[in-house]
Amino acid sequence: MAIIESVFRIAGSLCLFLYGMKVMSDGIQQSAGSRLQGVLRFMTGHRISAILTGFAVTTIVQSSSATTVMVVSFVNAGLLSLVQAIGVIMGANIGTTVTAWIVSIVGFSLNISTLALPAVGIGFILGAVKWKHREIGNMVMGFGLLFLGLDFLTRSMPNISADDLNFIRAHAGSELSSVFWGLGIGLVITVILHSSSATTAIILTMAYNGLIDMHFGAAMILGANIGTTIDAMLASIGTASTAKRAALVHVLFNCIGSIWAIFLLNPILLFVDKITPGTMETAVTTHMAMFHTIFNLVNTLVFFPFVAQLAKLVTFLIKDKPISTDAEVYKISYISSMRDPPELSILYAETQIRTMAALALSMYRKLRESLKILNEETIKNLTAELDKKEEYADQMREEITRFLLECTRRQLNIHSEHNISILIRIIADLEDMTDNCYSIGLILARSVQKKLLFKQDEMDALTPYMGMVEDFLDFVGRNLGSKLGMEQGQFAKKIETDIDHSRDMLRKLGRKRIEAGENVKTELLFIDLVRRIERLGDYCYSISALLANMEEA
């Protein structure tokens, strides 16, 4: 009965530890989610910056699994390249060692319950009151629950005597075989718990209570290092080939690293013993934390020069699947899972909105090119192309809007909820732009079909006017997804004013030609063309105003 009671106590302590880690990680991602995503999204291709980013994000969210799942999701969404992802994964492996240091230094040196219980209470109050930073309450409460679970875990372990662990004792005596047994046990525990940090906490607690020695514990840490790759593999199911490659990189990096460390385990442990204060018997937890850090640092240094080659290897192993090239049907290719940070879906939607803006710009540029050669063949090709693209834009509006509305059903911070409403309005403006471009195409078609051709002086006056609108369209496309600053807002206001001024001048030109006896239908068609082009500028200014109201977390 004592064994069964201890098992349930340990299981309950572990569940509390894992739940606390999840609550804390979710709270951090919700309160600083946009910043964390921004660090990854705007990361340069430099390998060192990618490693530092992976280390920083993992240190903050206290979960290498969360970081690697995030990386796989970012690669799937097209927000990170494979080479960038490899650097982040390396950094995440180093960042996860911070948990071991926190547990070894804080967890066994202080009376955690005196800190944990107040943290749970304060966090609950902060999360319950109505204010815009309620996520901080979840973060504080998660911190308290995590260390409360660790406290319970530490108190539960002594109830198990060394005689009760005959299985471990039977295999801890031999050299290489004990390493493989420890490796396997650490791997299985991590796969079951889906958290190498939780496994590390168990290993340190067992070592602290004298249930395992340094040699066996180090082998278990290597096993946990392999087991943690399961989350990246699960996250890659149903994703694009690039995301699967990122997950495979994580597997290869961790597995190959653990394999070489197995055969060099004794030299590594001797080195760790020399640089760590105390002995392996009196300071076993800090020795294990040091081993965890040294192993991941050395593994990163070994792989660092071969990032490009590693990318080529996984690209060779996982081929691109043939995809449909039917451009007439738009579908959201990104499959969001509940393991993804909610803000990731918004970032993916922003990439699709930028694609939509590029579509509107391409339609407008096609109109400008067609004005140079207005004939029946040109107009026929123009209207056919604009019709297809306008239909495609309609599908994009419907799909992206639906995707964003689905995002609102997940737990988002208040900034993300506000930004989603803005993005939906931007999508509507972009779709109206494509409608307007198609309408301009129909005006040009009517001009050719009814022989209502514009005069050369009107076309000359139209050229700089259309150039200003194109510049405005390009400006909007480049700034989608980010908050406009004061200087950018002033630029948008100026170009809108210039467009309105040019519109008035062109209208006057059309009216003067009517008064001079020119064909009324031709001049009215010209004025209608000017008005339609100016409406594109209005849509651009509307989007600029919306971007100025975007919120940063």
Residue pairs with C-beta under 8 A, 6 or more apart in sequence:
2 159
3 160
3 164
5 159
6 156
6 159
6 160
9 152
9 156
9 159
10 153
10 156
10 157
12 152
13 149
13 150
13 152
13 153
13 156
14 149
14 153
14 193
14 198
14 202
15 149
16 145
16 148
16 149
16 152
17 145
17 146
17 149
17 150
17 153
17 198
17 201
18 149
18 193
18 195
18 198
19 145
19 149
20 142
20 143
20 144
20 145
20 146
20 147
20 148
20 149
21 62
21 63
21 142
21 146
21 195
21 197
21 198
22 142
23 138
23 139
23 141
23 142
23 145
24 62
24 138
24 139
24 141
24 142
24 143
24 145
24 146
25 61
25 62
25 63
25 66
25 142
26 138
26 142
26 411
27 135
27 136
27 137
27 138
27 139
27 140
27 141
27 142
28 36
28 60
28 61
28 62
28 135
28 139
29 36
29 61
29 66
29 341
29 343
30 135
30 138
30 342
30 411
30 412
30 413
31 133
31 135
31 136
31 139
31 413
31 553
32 60
32 553
33 341
33 342
33 343
33 413
33 416
33 553
34 343
34 413
34 415
34 416
34 552
34 553
35 553
36 57
36 60
36 61
36 341
37 341
37 343
37 344
37 347
39 53
39 56
39 57
40 53
40 57
40 70
40 71
40 74
40 79
40 80
40 88
41 74
41 79
41 80
41 347
43 49
43 50
43 53
43 80
43 84
43 88
44 50
45 81
45 83
45 84
47 83
47 87
47 304
47 307
48 87
49 87
50 83
50 84
50 85
50 86
50 87
50 88
50 90
50 91
51 87
51 88
51 90
51 91
51 94
51 300
51 304
52 91
53 87
53 88
53 91
54 67
54 71
54 87
54 88
54 89
54 90
54 91
54 92
54 93
54 94
54 95
55 91
55 92
55 94
55 95
56 91
56 95
57 67
57 70
57 88
57 91
57 92
57 95
58 64
58 66
58 67
58 91
58 92
58 94
58 95
58 96
58 98
59 95
59 98
61 67
62 98
62 99
62 197
63 96
63 195
63 197
64 92
64 93
64 95
64 96
64 196
64 197
64 228
65 194
65 195
65 196
65 228
65 231
65 232
66 341
67 88
67 89
67 92
67 95
68 89
68 92
68 228
68 229
68 231
68 232
68 235
68 247
68 250
69 231
69 232
69 235
69 339
69 340
70 340
70 341
70 344
71 80
71 85
71 88
71 89
71 92
71 232
71 246
72 85
72 232
72 235
72 236
72 239
72 243
72 246
72 247
73 235
73 239
73 243
73 337
73 339
73 340
73 341
73 344
74 80
74 85
74 344
74 347
75 81
75 82
75 85
75 240
75 242
75 243
75 245
75 246
76 236
76 239
76 240
76 242
76 243
76 334
76 335
77 334
77 344
77 347
77 348
77 351
78 242
78 348
78 351
79 347
79 348
79 351
80 88
82 242
82 245
82 246
82 249
82 311
82 314
82 315
83 307
83 308
83 311
85 246
85 249
86 246
86 249
86 253
86 307
86 310
86 311
87 307
89 246
89 249
89 250
89 253
90 253
90 300
90 303
90 304
91 300
93 225
93 253
93 254
93 296
93 299
93 300
94 293
94 296
94 297
94 300
96 196
96 197
96 228
96 296
97 289
97 292
97 293
97 296
99 197
99 200
99 201
100 200
100 204
100 288
100 289
100 292
100 293
101 289
101 293
103 150
103 200
103 201
103 204
103 285
103 289
104 204
104 285
104 286
104 288
104 289
105 286
105 289
106 112
106 147
107 147
107 150
107 151
107 154
107 201
107 204
107 285
108 154
108 204
108 208
108 285
112 147
112 148
112 150
112 151
113 148
113 151
115 144
115 147
116 143
116 144
116 145
116 146
116 147
116 148
116 151
117 144
117 148
118 144
119 140
119 141
119 143
119 144
119 147
120 141
120 144
120 145
120 148
121 144
122 137
122 140
122 141
122 144
123 137
123 138
123 139
123 140
123 141
123 142
123 143
123 144
124 137
124 141
125 137
126 133
126 134
126 136
126 137
126 140
126 141
127 134
127 135
127 137
127 138
127 141
128 134
128 137
129 137
132 414
135 413
150 201
150 205
153 201
153 202
153 205
154 205
154 208
154 209
157 205
157 206
157 208
157 209
157 211
158 209
160 211
162 169
162 210
162 211
165 211
168 181
168 185
168 211
168 212
168 216
171 177
171 178
171 181
171 182
172 178
172 181
172 182
172 212
172 213
172 215
172 216
176 262
178 215
178 216
178 219
179 215
179 219
179 222
179 262
179 265
180 219
180 262
181 216
181 219
182 212
182 215
182 216
182 217
182 218
182 219
182 220
182 222
182 223
183 219
183 220
183 222
183 223
183 226
183 258
183 262
184 223
185 220
185 223
186 199
186 203
186 219
186 220
186 221
186 222
186 223
186 224
186 225
186 226
186 227
187 223
187 224
187 226
187 227
188 223
188 227
189 199
189 202
189 220
189 223
189 224
189 227
190 196
190 198
190 199
190 223
190 224
190 226
190 227
190 228
190 230
191 227
191 230
193 199
194 230
194 231
195 228
196 224
196 225
196 227
196 228
199 220
199 224
199 227
200 221
200 224
200 292
203 212
203 217
203 220
203 221
203 224
203 288
204 217
204 285
204 288
204 289
206 212
206 217
207 213
207 214
207 217
207 284
207 285
207 288
208 284
208 285
212 220
213 280
213 284
214 269
214 280
214 284
214 287
214 288
214 291
215 265
215 269
217 284
217 288
218 265
218 268
218 269
218 288
218 291
219 262
219 265
221 288
221 291
221 292
221 295
222 258
222 261
222 262
222 295
223 258
225 254
225 257
225 258
225 295
225 296
226 254
226 255
226 258
228 254
229 247
229 250
229 251
229 254
229 255
231 339
232 246
232 247
232 250
232 251
233 247
233 250
233 251
234 339
235 243
235 247
235 337
235 339
235 340
236 243
236 244
236 246
236 247
238 335
239 335
240 333
241 318
241 319
241 320
241 321
244 318
245 311
245 314
245 315
245 317
245 318
248 314
248 317
248 318
249 310
249 311
249 314
252 310
252 313
252 314
253 299
253 303
253 310
257 295
257 296
257 299
257 302
257 303
260 302
261 268
261 295
261 299
268 291
268 294
268 295
268 298
269 280
269 291
271 294
272 287
272 290
272 291
272 294
273 279
273 280
273 287
275 290
276 283
276 286
276 287
276 290
277 283
277 286
278 286
278 287
280 287
303 310
327 388
327 392
328 388
328 391
328 392
329 395
330 392
330 395
330 396
330 399
331 399
332 352
332 399
332 400
332 403
334 345
334 348
336 344
336 345
336 348
336 406
336 407
338 410
342 407
342 410
342 411
342 412
342 416
343 412
343 413
343 416
345 403
345 404
345 406
345 407
345 410
346 404
346 407
346 412
346 416
346 419
346 420
346 423
347 481
349 400
349 403
349 404
349 407
349 423
350 423
350 480
350 481
351 481
352 396
352 400
352 403
353 400
353 423
353 426
353 427
353 430
353 480
353 481
354 477
354 480
354 481
355 396
356 393
356 396
356 397
356 400
356 427
356 430
356 431
357 430
357 473
357 476
357 477
357 480
358 477
359 389
359 392
359 393
359 396
359 434
360 393
360 430
360 433
360 434
360 437
360 473
361 470
361 473
361 474
361 477
362 389
363 386
363 389
363 390
363 434
363 437
363 438
364 433
364 437
364 469
364 470
364 473
364 536
365 470
366 382
366 385
366 386
367 382
367 386
367 437
367 440
367 441
367 444
367 466
368 466
368 470
370 378
370 379
370 382
370 441
370 444
371 444
371 459
371 462
371 466
374 444
374 447
374 448
374 453
375 448
376 448
376 449
379 441
379 444
379 445
379 448
379 449
382 441
382 444
382 445
383 438
383 441
383 442
383 445
386 437
386 438
386 441
387 438
389 434
389 438
390 434
390 435
390 437
390 438
393 430
393 431
393 434
393 435
394 431
394 434
396 427
396 431
397 427
397 428
397 430
397 431
400 427
401 424
401 427
404 420
404 423
404 424
404 427
405 424
407 416
407 420
408 417
408 420
412 420
413 553
415 551
415 552
415 553
416 553
418 551
419 550
419 551
422 546
422 547
422 549
422 550
425 546
426 480
426 543
426 546
426 547
429 539
429 542
429 543
429 546
430 539
430 543
432 539
433 473
433 536
433 539
436 532
436 535
436 536
436 539
437 536
439 532
440 529
440 532
440 533
443 525
443 528
443 529
443 532
444 529
446 452
446 525
447 453
447 454
447 522
447 525
450 521
452 519
452 521
452 522
452 525
453 522
454 462
454 522
454 525
454 526
455 513
455 518
457 509
458 506
458 509
458 510
458 513
458 526
461 505
461 506
461 509
462 506
462 529
462 530
464 502
465 499
465 502
465 503
465 506
465 530
465 533
466 533
468 495
468 498
468 499
468 502
468 537
469 499
469 533
469 534
469 536
469 537
469 540
471 495
472 492
472 495
472 496
472 499
472 536
472 537
472 540
472 541
473 536
473 540
475 491
475 492
475 495
475 540
475 544
476 540
476 543
476 544
476 547
479 488
479 544
479 547
480 543
480 547
482 547
482 550
483 547
483 548
483 550
483 551
483 552
484 492
484 544
484 547
484 548
484 550
488 544
488 548
489 544
489 548
492 540
492 541
492 544
492 545
493 541
495 537
496 537
496 538
496 540
496 541
499 534
499 537
500 534
500 537
503 530
503 531
503 533
503 534
506 526
506 527
506 530
507 527
507 530
507 531
510 523
510 524
510 526
510 527
510 530
511 523
511 527
513 523
514 520
514 523
514 524
